Amino acid sequence: MLKRLNHVAIVVPDIKEASKVYKTNFNANISEPKSYPEHGVTVVFIELENTKIELMEPYGEDSPIKKFLEKNPHGGMHHICMEVEDINKSLDSLNNNKVKILGTGKPVKGSHNKPILFLHPKEFCGTLIELEEE
Ligand code: CO
């Protein structure tokens, strides 16, 4: 089912500071910050040759990553995102295996405007998994 690694996401307390760290130390290629009020995050993407690193800062009072930052005040790795060919096919197969899907249990539009699913970390060795249709 799995294709390429799309991105690794890291929650950060201050996205400008975090971007500066990647710029200063790695001279990384970093996108402009973009806020998604509907997802409660501001993100930048650090472009690598074979994948991306997504830095995420909470946006607004109801941000779903606010709690994560309370537990990890310096930030930390939040999820990995892997590509799948057909998200509905993947969903059927995961439902057959009784895997817990977060949210409504249906694909939603992610920050790349492609349908995504989040899978409960308990079933995947403590790692939150995002699937994105390629
Ligand atoms: Co993501």
Backbone and ligand atoms as CSV (ligand in chain L), in Angstrom:
chain,resi,resn,atom,element,x,y,z
A,1,MET,N,N,0.821,-1.214,0.000
A,1,MET,CA,C,0.000,0.000,0.000
A,1,MET,C,C,0.853,1.261,0.000
A,2,LEU,N,N,2.011,1.210,0.685
A,2,LEU,CA,C,2.797,2.425,0.903
A,2,LEU,C,C,3.692,2.757,-0.289
A,3,LYS,N,N,3.727,4.019,-0.639
A,3,LYS,CA,C,4.602,4.493,-1.721
A,3,LYS,C,C,5.761,5.280,-1.107
A,4,ARG,N,N,5.816,6.577,-1.387
A,4,ARG,CA,C,6.963,7.351,-0.917
A,4,ARG,C,C,6.707,8.003,0.437
A,5,LEU,N,N,7.797,8.329,1.133
A,5,LEU,CA,C,7.690,9.165,2.327
A,5,LEU,C,C,7.425,10.585,1.853
A,6,ASN,N,N,6.282,11.150,2.225
A,6,ASN,CA,C,5.964,12.509,1.773
A,6,ASN,C,C,6.611,13.561,2.666
A,7,HIS,N,N,6.426,13.423,3.987
A,7,HIS,CA,C,7.107,14.340,4.898
A,7,HIS,C,C,7.168,13.775,6.310
A,8,VAL,N,N,8.053,14.368,7.097
A,8,VAL,CA,C,8.120,14.136,8.538
A,8,VAL,C,C,7.737,15.461,9.170
A,9,ALA,N,N,6.817,15.427,10.140
A,9,ALA,CA,C,6.323,16.680,10.724
A,9,ALA,C,C,6.834,16.853,12.144
A,10,ILE,N,N,7.306,18.066,12.430
A,10,ILE,CA,C,7.859,18.412,13.734
A,10,ILE,C,C,7.093,19.608,14.288
A,11,VAL,N,N,6.587,19.465,15.496
A,11,VAL,CA,C,5.912,20.586,16.157
A,11,VAL,C,C,6.970,21.481,16.785
A,12,VAL,N,N,6.816,22.789,16.603
A,12,VAL,CA,C,7.792,23.742,17.148
A,12,VAL,C,C,7.052,24.854,17.896
A,13,PRO,N,N,7.676,25.402,18.948
A,13,PRO,CA,C,7.016,26.484,19.678
A,13,PRO,C,C,7.040,27.808,18.906
A,14,ASP,N,N,8.032,28.002,18.043
A,14,ASP,CA,C,8.172,29.276,17.327
A,14,ASP,C,C,8.707,28.974,15.926
A,15,ILE,N,N,7.843,29.119,14.935
A,15,ILE,CA,C,8.192,28.669,13.581
A,15,ILE,C,C,9.281,29.539,12.951
A,16,LYS,N,N,9.331,30.816,13.330
A,16,LYS,CA,C,10.364,31.701,12.770
A,16,LYS,C,C,11.735,31.288,13.316
A,17,GLU,N,N,11.782,31.027,14.623
A,17,GLU,CA,C,13.028,30.599,15.255
A,17,GLU,C,C,13.486,29.255,14.675
A,18,ALA,N,N,12.530,28.326,14.534
A,18,ALA,CA,C,12.854,26.987,14.036
A,18,ALA,C,C,13.373,27.076,12.595
A,19,SER,N,N,12.759,27.922,11.783
A,19,SER,CA,C,13.210,28.097,10.402
A,19,SER,C,C,14.631,28.641,10.380
A,20,LYS,N,N,14.881,29.576,11.288
A,20,LYS,CA,C,16.208,30.187,11.362
A,20,LYS,C,C,17.275,29.125,11.674
A,21,VAL,N,N,16.935,28.203,12.583
A,21,VAL,CA,C,17.860,27.131,12.959
A,21,VAL,C,C,18.223,26.281,11.739
A,22,TYR,N,N,17.212,25.934,10.927
A,22,TYR,CA,C,17.473,25.115,9.725
A,22,TYR,C,C,18.228,25.903,8.662
A,23,LYS,N,N,17.970,27.247,8.613
A,23,LYS,CA,C,18.657,28.093,7.628
A,23,LYS,C,C,20.120,28.269,8.034
A,24,THR,N,N,20.337,28.640,9.293
A,24,THR,CA,C,21.680,28.953,9.776
A,24,THR,C,C,22.590,27.733,9.744
A,25,ASN,N,N,22.069,26.599,10.210
A,25,ASN,CA,C,22.933,25.431,10.367
A,25,ASN,C,C,23.024,24.561,9.131
A,26,PHE,N,N,21.961,24.536,8.314
A,26,PHE,CA,C,21.937,23.627,7.157
A,26,PHE,C,C,21.805,24.365,5.830
A,27,ASN,N,N,21.644,25.705,5.897
A,27,ASN,CA,C,21.335,26.482,4.691
A,27,ASN,C,C,20.191,25.822,3.912
A,28,ALA,N,N,19.163,25.426,4.645
A,28,ALA,CA,C,18.055,24.661,4.059
A,28,ALA,C,C,17.154,25.547,3.201
A,29,ASN,N,N,16.480,24.888,2.279
A,29,ASN,CA,C,15.511,25.520,1.395
A,29,ASN,C,C,14.140,25.493,2.094
A,30,ILE,N,N,13.671,26.666,2.545
A,30,ILE,CA,C,12.480,26.718,3.402
A,30,ILE,C,C,11.388,27.569,2.759
A,31,SER,N,N,10.157,27.058,2.760
A,31,SER,CA,C,9.034,27.792,2.173
A,31,SER,C,C,8.595,28.917,3.120
A,32,GLU,N,N,7.770,29.830,2.617
A,32,GLU,CA,C,7.199,30.882,3.453
A,32,GLU,C,C,6.164,30.256,4.392
A,33,PRO,N,N,6.017,30.791,5.616
A,33,PRO,CA,C,5.002,30.256,6.532
A,33,PRO,C,C,3.595,30.455,5.968
A,34,LYS,N,N,2.765,29.427,6.172
A,34,LYS,CA,C,1.374,29.516,5.718
A,34,LYS,C,C,0.468,29.018,6.840
A,35,SER,N,N,-0.593,29.794,7.144
A,35,SER,CA,C,-1.498,29.416,8.230
A,35,SER,C,C,-2.738,28.734,7.683
A,36,TYR,N,N,-3.163,27.695,8.401
A,36,TYR,CA,C,-4.387,26.975,8.057
A,36,TYR,C,C,-5.313,27.010,9.272
A,37,PRO,N,N,-6.144,28.087,9.373
A,37,PRO,CA,C,-7.033,28.210,10.537
A,37,PRO,C,C,-7.915,26.967,10.713
A,38,GLU,N,N,-8.320,26.332,9.620
A,38,GLU,CA,C,-9.206,25.161,9.725
A,38,GLU,C,C,-8.492,23.952,10.319
A,39,HIS,N,N,-7.149,23.931,10.230
A,39,HIS,CA,C,-6.385,22.836,10.839
A,39,HIS,C,C,-5.690,23.284,12.135
A,40,GLY,N,N,-5.734,24.596,12.418
A,40,GLY,CA,C,-5.121,25.098,13.646
A,40,GLY,C,C,-3.605,25.068,13.633
A,41,VAL,N,N,-3.005,25.233,12.450
A,41,VAL,CA,C,-1.541,25.204,12.374
A,41,VAL,C,C,-1.001,26.255,11.400
A,42,THR,N,N,0.216,26.702,11.669
A,42,THR,CA,C,1.014,27.446,10.686
A,42,THR,C,C,2.168,26.523,10.329
A,43,VAL,N,N,2.457,26.383,9.037
A,43,VAL,CA,C,3.487,25.428,8.632
A,43,VAL,C,C,4.500,26.065,7.664
A,44,VAL,N,N,5.710,25.527,7.683
A,44,VAL,CA,C,6.676,25.744,6.603
A,44,VAL,C,C,7.164,24.363,6.183
A,45,PHE,N,N,7.577,24.257,4.941
A,45,PHE,CA,C,8.166,23.016,4.463
A,45,PHE,C,C,9.632,23.240,4.151
A,46,ILE,N,N,10.459,22.333,4.661
A,46,ILE,CA,C,11.874,22.326,4.336
A,46,ILE,C,C,12.044,21.273,3.245
A,47,GLU,N,N,12.518,21.715,2.106
A,47,GLU,CA,C,12.609,20.821,0.949
A,47,GLU,C,C,13.933,20.063,0.956
A,48,LEU,N,N,13.853,18.747,0.958
A,48,LEU,CA,C,15.041,17.918,0.772
A,48,LEU,C,C,14.946,17.282,-0.616
A,49,GLU,N,N,15.996,16.600,-1.020
A,49,GLU,CA,C,15.967,16.004,-2.357
A,49,GLU,C,C,14.921,14.910,-2.478
A,50,ASN,N,N,14.746,14.144,-1.406
A,50,ASN,CA,C,13.843,12.996,-1.513
A,50,ASN,C,C,12.581,13.108,-0.669
A,51,THR,N,N,12.475,14.171,0.160
A,51,THR,CA,C,11.271,14.314,0.979
A,51,THR,C,C,11.215,15.728,1.541
A,52,LYS,N,N,10.318,15.961,2.483
A,52,LYS,CA,C,10.179,17.282,3.101
A,52,LYS,C,C,10.126,17.117,4.615
A,53,ILE,N,N,10.507,18.171,5.314
A,53,ILE,CA,C,10.247,18.249,6.753
A,53,ILE,C,C,9.254,19.382,6.934
A,54,GLU,N,N,8.179,19.082,7.644
A,54,GLU,CA,C,7.143,20.077,7.892
A,54,GLU,C,C,7.298,20.575,9.319
A,55,LEU,N,N,7.523,21.862,9.483
A,55,LEU,CA,C,7.535,22.448,10.826
A,55,LEU,C,C,6.155,23.035,11.077
A,56,MET,N,N,5.573,22.713,12.220
A,56,MET,CA,C,4.209,23.147,12.532
A,56,MET,C,C,4.178,23.903,13.855
A,57,GLU,N,N,3.570,25.087,13.808
A,57,GLU,CA,C,3.368,25.892,15.016
A,57,GLU,C,C,1.865,25.975,15.252
A,58,PRO,N,N,1.413,25.917,16.524
A,58,PRO,CA,C,-0.031,26.026,16.762
A,58,PRO,C,C,-0.578,27.348,16.239
A,59,TYR,N,N,-1.806,27.307,15.701
A,59,TYR,CA,C,-2.500,28.519,15.262
A,59,TYR,C,C,-3.852,28.547,15.963
A,60,GLY,N,N,-4.088,29.601,16.748
A,60,GLY,CA,C,-5.383,29.749,17.418
A,60,GLY,C,C,-5.464,28.946,18.708
A,61,GLU,N,N,-6.520,29.228,19.479
A,61,GLU,CA,C,-6.683,28.650,20.821
A,61,GLU,C,C,-7.025,27.161,20.766
A,62,ASP,N,N,-7.691,26.724,19.696
A,62,ASP,CA,C,-8.153,25.326,19.632
A,62,ASP,C,C,-7.225,24.440,18.812
A,63,SER,N,N,-5.982,24.883,18.631
A,63,SER,CA,C,-5.064,24.104,17.808
A,63,SER,C,C,-4.917,22.678,18.339
A,64,PRO,N,N,-5.013,21.680,17.449
A,64,PRO,CA,C,-4.874,20.295,17.895
A,64,PRO,C,C,-3.446,19.938,18.332
A,65,ILE,N,N,-2.477,20.802,18.068
A,65,ILE,CA,C,-1.100,20.484,18.482
A,65,ILE,C,C,-0.680,21.263,19.735
A,66,LYS,N,N,-1.630,21.992,20.321
A,66,LYS,CA,C,-1.314,22.779,21.514
A,66,LYS,C,C,-0.918,21.880,22.681
A,67,LYS,N,N,-1.668,20.794,22.844
A,67,LYS,CA,C,-1.407,19.845,23.947
A,67,LYS,C,C,-0.039,19.193,23.790
A,68,PHE,N,N,0.282,18.840,22.539
A,68,PHE,CA,C,1.578,18.222,22.241
A,68,PHE,C,C,2.706,19.131,22.720
A,69,LEU,N,N,2.543,20.431,22.472
A,69,LEU,CA,C,3.574,21.399,22.842
A,69,LEU,C,C,3.644,21.590,24.356
A,70,GLU,N,N,2.501,21.429,25.032
A,70,GLU,CA,C,2.517,21.507,26.498
A,70,GLU,C,C,3.332,20.351,27.069
A,71,LYS,N,N,3.194,19.176,26.440
A,71,LYS,CA,C,3.943,17.998,26.909
A,71,LYS,C,C,5.396,18.032,26.451
A,72,ASN,N,N,5.643,18.682,25.315
A,72,ASN,CA,C,6.998,18.764,24.731
A,72,ASN,C,C,7.314,20.237,24.439
A,73,PRO,N,N,7.650,21.006,25.487
A,73,PRO,CA,C,7.779,22.465,25.319
A,73,PRO,C,C,8.836,22.884,24.294
A,74,HIS,N,N,9.835,22.036,24.041
A,74,HIS,CA,C,10.847,22.407,23.036
A,74,HIS,C,C,10.440,21.948,21.644
A,75,GLY,N,N,9.283,21.294,21.543
A,75,GLY,CA,C,8.849,20.736,20.277
A,75,GLY,C,C,9.266,19.280,20.173
A,76,GLY,N,N,8.952,18.657,19.034
A,76,GLY,CA,C,9.328,17.260,18.848
A,76,GLY,C,C,8.663,16.678,17.621
A,77,MET,N,N,9.098,15.453,17.297
A,77,MET,CA,C,8.527,14.801,16.112
A,77,MET,C,C,7.067,14.455,16.356
A,78,HIS,N,N,6.205,14.812,15.432
A,78,HIS,CA,C,4.759,14.666,15.613
A,78,HIS,C,C,4.165,13.535,14.778
A,79,HIS,N,N,4.472,13.481,13.501
A,79,HIS,CA,C,3.966,12.388,12.652
A,79,HIS,C,C,4.832,12.203,11.413
A,80,ILE,N,N,4.641,11.035,10.764
A,80,ILE,CA,C,5.249,10.837,9.454
A,80,ILE,C,C,4.124,10.655,8.444
A,81,CYS,N,N,4.356,11.134,7.238
A,81,CYS,CA,C,3.326,11.058,6.202
A,81,CYS,C,C,3.848,10.234,5.027
A,82,MET,N,N,3.088,9.177,4.720
A,82,MET,CA,C,3.457,8.318,3.596
A,82,MET,C,C,2.366,8.399,2.528
A,83,GLU,N,N,2.787,8.258,1.292
A,83,GLU,CA,C,1.829,8.348,0.185
A,83,GLU,C,C,1.206,6.995,-0.122
A,84,VAL,N,N,-0.065,7.038,-0.513
A,84,VAL,CA,C,-0.762,5.842,-0.994
A,84,VAL,C,C,-1.414,6.202,-2.325
A,85,GLU,N,N,-1.681,5.174,-3.117
A,85,GLU,CA,C,-2.212,5.412,-4.452
A,85,GLU,C,C,-3.689,5.831,-4.400
A,86,ASP,N,N,-4.471,5.116,-3.574
A,86,ASP,CA,C,-5.915,5.333,-3.544
A,86,ASP,C,C,-6.359,5.324,-2.087
A,87,ILE,N,N,-6.680,6.508,-1.564
A,87,ILE,CA,C,-6.921,6.632,-0.128
A,87,ILE,C,C,-8.174,5.865,0.301
A,88,ASN,N,N,-9.169,5.786,-0.565
A,88,ASN,CA,C,-10.398,5.068,-0.191
A,88,ASN,C,C,-10.168,3.562,-0.134
A,89,LYS,N,N,-9.331,3.067,-1.036
A,89,LYS,CA,C,-8.956,1.654,-0.997
A,89,LYS,C,C,-8.184,1.358,0.284
A,90,SER,N,N,-7.239,2.256,0.614
A,90,SER,CA,C,-6.461,2.090,1.841
A,90,SER,C,C,-7.384,2.092,3.050
A,91,LEU,N,N,-8.353,3.016,3.047
A,91,LEU,CA,C,-9.289,3.131,4.164
A,91,LEU,C,C,-10.093,1.835,4.337
A,92,ASP,N,N,-10.582,1.281,3.223
A,92,ASP,CA,C,-11.344,0.022,3.291
A,92,ASP,C,C,-10.510,-1.076,3.928
A,93,SER,N,N,-9.276,-1.169,3.450
A,93,SER,CA,C,-8.409,-2.226,3.938
A,93,SER,C,C,-8.084,-2.033,5.425
A,94,LEU,N,N,-7.841,-0.779,5.852
A,94,LEU,CA,C,-7.544,-0.514,7.261
A,94,LEU,C,C,-8.777,-0.760,8.129
A,95,ASN,N,N,-9.949,-0.405,7.605
A,95,ASN,CA,C,-11.192,-0.679,8.337
A,95,ASN,C,C,-11.395,-2.180,8.521
A,96,ASN,N,N,-11.061,-2.954,7.487
A,96,ASN,CA,C,-11.155,-4.413,7.594
A,96,ASN,C,C,-10.259,-4.944,8.700
A,97,ASN,N,N,-9.106,-4.271,8.897
A,97,ASN,CA,C,-8.166,-4.690,9.949
A,97,ASN,C,C,-8.496,-4.050,11.292
A,98,LYS,N,N,-9.615,-3.301,11.336
A,98,LYS,CA,C,-10.073,-2.638,12.573
A,98,LYS,C,C,-9.054,-1.631,13.107
A,99,VAL,N,N,-8.323,-1.001,12.206
A,99,VAL,CA,C,-7.383,0.048,12.605
A,99,VAL,C,C,-8.170,1.306,12.957
A,100,LYS,N,N,-7.756,1.982,14.052
A,100,LYS,CA,C,-8.462,3.184,14.479
A,100,LYS,C,C,-8.010,4.393,13.651
A,101,ILE,N,N,-8.988,4.988,12.957
A,101,ILE,CA,C,-8.733,6.185,12.149
A,101,ILE,C,C,-9.134,7.387,12.998
A,102,LEU,N,N,-8.322,8.427,13.023
A,102,LEU,CA,C,-8.652,9.601,13.833
A,102,LEU,C,C,-9.696,10.477,13.136
A,103,GLY,N,N,-10.315,11.368,13.908
A,103,GLY,CA,C,-11.309,12.305,13.373
A,103,GLY,C,C,-12.590,11.584,13.013
A,104,THR,N,N,-13.143,11.953,11.863
A,104,THR,CA,C,-14.435,11.392,11.453
A,104,THR,C,C,-14.279,9.986,10.889
A,105,GLY,N,N,-13.045,9.552,10.668
A,105,GLY,CA,C,-12.833,8.235,10.071
A,105,GLY,C,C,-12.912,8.256,8.553
A,106,LYS,N,N,-13.092,9.464,8.018
A,106,LYS,CA,C,-13.149,9.619,6.552
A,106,LYS,C,C,-11.993,10.516,6.095
A,107,PRO,N,N,-11.556,10.374,4.843
A,107,PRO,CA,C,-10.476,11.254,4.351
A,107,PRO,C,C,-10.894,12.731,4.388
A,108,VAL,N,N,-9.953,13.590,4.777
A,108,VAL,CA,C,-10.179,15.038,4.720
A,108,VAL,C,C,-9.096,15.664,3.846
A,109,LYS,N,N,-9.326,16.926,3.447
A,109,LYS,CA,C,-8.352,17.607,2.612
A,109,LYS,C,C,-7.218,18.143,3.479
A,110,GLY,N,N,-5.989,17.743,3.182
A,110,GLY,CA,C,-4.834,18.185,3.971
A,110,GLY,C,C,-4.246,19.465,3.431
A,111,SER,N,N,-3.073,19.818,3.945
A,111,SER,CA,C,-2.476,21.110,3.595
A,111,SER,C,C,-1.885,21.119,2.176
A,112,HIS,N,N,-1.855,19.988,1.485
A,112,HIS,CA,C,-1.459,20.023,0.073
A,112,HIS,C,C,-2.663,19.889,-0.830
A,113,ASN,N,N,-3.873,20.060,-0.228
A,113,ASN,CA,C,-5.113,19.946,-1.001
A,113,ASN,C,C,-5.377,18.539,-1.516
A,114,LYS,N,N,-4.731,17.561,-0.870
A,114,LYS,CA,C,-4.952,16.171,-1.253
A,114,LYS,C,C,-5.612,15.461,-0.086
A,115,PRO,N,N,-6.405,14.404,-0.354
A,115,PRO,CA,C,-7.079,13.717,0.749
A,115,PRO,C,C,-6.102,12.982,1.651
A,116,ILE,N,N,-6.309,13.138,2.958
A,116,ILE,CA,C,-5.433,12.516,3.948
A,116,ILE,C,C,-6.241,11.779,5.010
A,117,LEU,N,N,-5.561,10.882,5.718
A,117,LEU,CA,C,-6.108,10.166,6.875
A,117,LEU,C,C,-5.034,10.167,7.944
A,118,PHE,N,N,-5.458,10.235,9.211
A,118,PHE,CA,C,-4.518,10.029,10.318
A,118,PHE,C,C,-4.881,8.739,11.036
A,119,LEU,N,N,-3.883,7.906,11.290
A,119,LEU,CA,C,-4.085,6.617,11.946
A,119,LEU,C,C,-3.567,6.682,13.380
A,120,HIS,N,N,-4.308,6.057,14.292
A,120,HIS,CA,C,-3.979,6.157,15.714
A,120,HIS,C,C,-2.579,5.600,16.014
A,121,PRO,N,N,-1.772,6.385,16.776
A,121,PRO,CA,C,-0.394,5.955,17.047
A,121,PRO,C,C,-0.293,4.639,17.820
A,122,LYS,N,N,-1.329,4.303,18.616
A,122,LYS,CA,C,-1.269,3.081,19.430
A,122,LYS,C,C,-1.031,1.846,18.582
A,123,GLU,N,N,-1.560,1.863,17.371
A,123,GLU,CA,C,-1.477,0.673,16.527
A,123,GLU,C,C,-0.183,0.641,15.722
A,124,PHE,N,N,0.574,1.750,15.736
A,124,PHE,CA,C,1.768,1.837,14.890
A,124,PHE,C,C,2.991,2.213,15.719
A,125,CYS,N,N,3.223,1.432,16.773
A,125,CYS,CA,C,4.447,1.565,17.572
A,125,CYS,C,C,4.622,2.975,18.139
A,126,GLY,N,N,3.497,3.628,18.478
A,126,GLY,CA,C,3.589,4.945,19.098
A,126,GLY,C,C,3.834,6.078,18.120
A,127,THR,N,N,3.702,5.816,16.830
A,127,THR,CA,C,3.936,6.871,15.835
A,127,THR,C,C,2.633,7.223,15.126
A,128,LEU,N,N,2.301,8.513,15.162
A,128,LEU,CA,C,1.122,8.993,14.436
A,128,LEU,C,C,1.435,8.929,12.938
A,129,ILE,N,N,0.545,8.271,12.187
A,129,ILE,CA,C,0.777,8.076,10.754
A,129,ILE,C,C,-0.237,8.880,9.955
A,130,GLU,N,N,0.241,9.638,8.996
A,130,GLU,CA,C,-0.624,10.321,8.041
A,130,GLU,C,C,-0.473,9.619,6.708
A,131,LEU,N,N,-1.597,9.323,6.082
A,131,LEU,CA,C,-1.565,8.790,4.708
A,131,LEU,C,C,-2.094,9.870,3.789
A,132,GLU,N,N,-1.411,10.064,2.670
A,132,GLU,CA,C,-1.856,11.080,1.714
A,132,GLU,C,C,-1.935,10.446,0.328
A,133,GLU,N,N,-3.022,10.753,-0.374
A,133,GLU,CA,C,-3.138,10.204,-1.732
A,133,GLU,C,C,-2.128,10.905,-2.629
A,134,GLU,N,N,-1.379,10.145,-3.388
A,134,GLU,CA,C,-0.284,10.738,-4.188
A,134,GLU,C,C,-0.818,11.457,-5.431
L,1,CO,CO,CO,1.523,16.133,7.775
